[in-house]
Amino acid sequence: MSEPPDDLELRVVTDKTELCRIMLASWGSHSMMIDLHVYDVAEIDALGLFESSGATAALASWTARGDTAYLCALHSLRPGEGVAIRMLDAVIEAARATGAKKLKAMLTNDNMPGMTFYQRRGFRLSGLYLEAIDAYRSVVPTIIKTGYRDIPIHDALELEIAL
Ligand SMILES: CC(C)(COP(=O)(O)OP(=O)(O)OC[C@H]1O[C@@H](n2cnc3c(N)ncnc32)[C@H](O)[C@@H]1OP(=O)(O)O)[C@@H](O)C(=O)NCCC(=O)NCCS
């Protein structure tokens, strides 16, 4: 298991410019559909891990609705160093503090690293929405068409963990 670095500062992110830029580059939109709702990461809560130089190590976007929290985006800028694990732990802590009882995440069908990441952290599969991304792309045409290792993106997989 990767060891989370301890030299990073956790901060609430209010300026979502960098997060939106990363989302646009990697996903084609800064909105994300999860549990059949659309969330704009420019509008919901965000957390970040930052190096002492100010450089960003990881960013996460999340929100809570009822007893469920939603992890709408998680991006590591230092792959393989444990920063995404630390970022996820921070979101779990923040979601618990709102009283949420579970945390849901959405992955596209190509995202094998994400599948490994979340299941290694204890998430279980909770939903499969066939062709959900194709439907979303018909509304937001900029959504990417291929992802990890050029796998065509069609479907949404949801995972959840009890808090
Ligand atoms: C998935 C992602 C967040 C992982 O970030 P990371 O900083 O590399 O992850 P960490 O170093 O904190 O954690 C490593 C764990 O992630 C998983 N992982 C990361 N990259 C992986 C890869 N290429 N293949 C398989 N598993 C991978 C592993 O479970 C690994 O832990 P383990 O070695 O103990 O099994 C990162 O690849 C990313 O930003 N992807 C693009 C955005 C995205 O898909 N986010 C998730 C959906 S919102």
The ligand as a MOL file (V3000), in Angstrom:
LIG
                    3D

  0  0  0     0  0            999 V3000
M  V30 BEGIN CTAB
M  V30 COUNTS 48 50 0 0 0
M  V30 BEGIN ATOM
M  V30 1 C -7.3000 7.2830 -9.2280 0
M  V30 2 C -6.3490 8.3680 -8.7100 0
M  V30 3 C -7.1350 9.3850 -7.9250 0
M  V30 4 C -5.2910 7.7000 -7.8250 0
M  V30 5 O -4.3960 8.7160 -7.3730 0
M  V30 6 P -2.9610 8.3650 -6.7820 0
M  V30 7 O -2.4300 9.5860 -6.0940 0
M  V30 8 O -2.1290 7.7080 -7.7990 0
M  V30 9 O -3.3490 7.2870 -5.7060 0
M  V30 10 P -2.5900 6.9960 -4.3460 0
M  V30 11 O -1.1150 6.9480 -4.5980 0
M  V30 12 O -3.0750 7.8710 -3.2480 0
M  V30 13 O -3.1980 5.5670 -4.0490 0
M  V30 14 C -2.6670 4.5020 -4.6620 0
M  V30 15 C -3.7760 3.4730 -4.8050 0
M  V30 16 O -4.5990 3.7970 -5.9180 0
M  V30 17 C -4.7670 2.6650 -6.7660 0
M  V30 18 N -4.1280 3.0080 -8.0390 0
M  V30 19 C -3.5630 4.1960 -8.3860 0
M  V30 20 N -3.1560 4.1670 -9.6550 0
M  V30 21 C -3.4520 2.9430 -10.1210 0
M  V30 22 C -3.2810 2.2890 -11.3820 0
M  V30 23 N -2.7100 2.8980 -12.4210 0
M  V30 24 N -3.7310 1.0270 -11.5160 0
M  V30 25 C -4.3120 0.3880 -10.4850 0
M  V30 26 N -4.4960 0.9570 -9.2580 0
M  V30 27 C -4.0770 2.2090 -9.1020 0
M  V30 28 C -4.1420 1.5150 -6.0170 0
M  V30 29 O -5.1920 0.9050 -5.2570 0
M  V30 30 C -3.1460 2.1510 -5.0820 0
M  V30 31 O -2.9950 1.5770 -3.8180 0
M  V30 32 P -2.2960 0.1550 -3.6280 0
M  V30 33 O -1.0140 0.2420 -4.3960 0
M  V30 34 O -2.1440 0.0590 -2.1690 0
M  V30 35 O -3.2640 -0.8280 -4.1920 0
M  V30 36 C -5.5620 9.0360 -9.8910 0
M  V30 37 O -5.1490 8.0430 -10.7900 0
M  V30 38 C -6.3160 10.1060 -10.6380 0
M  V30 39 O -6.2520 11.2840 -10.2830 0
M  V30 40 N -7.0300 9.7190 -11.7240 0
M  V30 41 C -7.7710 10.6520 -12.5620 0
M  V30 42 C -9.0660 11.1060 -11.9250 0
M  V30 43 C -9.9250 9.9560 -11.4760 0
M  V30 44 O -10.1460 9.0010 -12.2100 0
M  V30 45 N -10.3950 10.0300 -10.2300 0
M  V30 46 C -11.2350 8.9980 -9.6670 0
M  V30 47 C -12.6890 9.1780 -10.0460 0
M  V30 48 S -13.3630 10.6840 -9.4550 0
M  V30 END ATOM
M  V30 BEGIN BOND
M  V30 1 1 1 2
M  V30 2 1 2 3
M  V30 3 1 2 4
M  V30 4 1 2 36
M  V30 5 1 4 5
M  V30 6 1 5 6
M  V30 7 2 6 7
M  V30 8 1 6 8
M  V30 9 1 6 9
M  V30 10 1 9 10
M  V30 11 2 10 11
M  V30 12 1 10 12
M  V30 13 1 10 13
M  V30 14 1 13 14
M  V30 15 1 14 15
M  V30 16 1 15 16
M  V30 17 1 15 30
M  V30 18 1 16 17
M  V30 19 1 17 18
M  V30 20 1 17 28
M  V30 21 1 18 19
M  V30 22 1 18 27
M  V30 23 2 19 20
M  V30 24 1 20 21
M  V30 25 1 21 22
M  V30 26 2 21 27
M  V30 27 1 22 23
M  V30 28 2 22 24
M  V30 29 1 24 25
M  V30 30 2 25 26
M  V30 31 1 26 27
M  V30 32 1 28 29
M  V30 33 1 28 30
M  V30 34 1 30 31
M  V30 35 1 31 32
M  V30 36 2 32 33
M  V30 37 1 32 34
M  V30 38 1 32 35
M  V30 39 1 36 37
M  V30 40 1 36 38
M  V30 41 2 38 39
M  V30 42 1 38 40
M  V30 43 1 40 41
M  V30 44 1 41 42
M  V30 45 1 42 43
M  V30 46 2 43 44
M  V30 47 1 43 45
M  V30 48 1 45 46
M  V30 49 1 46 47
M  V30 50 1 47 48
M  V30 END BOND
M  V30 END CTAB
M  END
